Amino acid sequence: MITVLLITIILLAIGFAGFAITILVKKNGKFPELHIGNNKDLKKRGIGCATSQDKIEQAKAKKSLQFKQLTLLEKELKSL
């Protein structure tokens, strides 16, 4: 049981050391951007973040719904 724990700790330490070395060796010292919305190549292909696109579409739907409700209210007021 203890040997498995020690092996796990050693493997995790090697992994963290590898990340640290990668940051130190890289030119800018940053990891590549993994978020879809900030990836230049995906933007060129027209691929965007699903969460951002969903928020935009929900805002559009909300505006159109408000407009429809407004026109229904105007029709009811005119009929009075």
Secondary structure, 3 states (H helix, E strand, C coil): CHHHHHHHHHHHHHHHHHHHHHHHHCCCCCCCCCCHHHCHHHHHCCCCCHHHHHHHHHHHHHHHHHHHHHHHHHHHHHHC
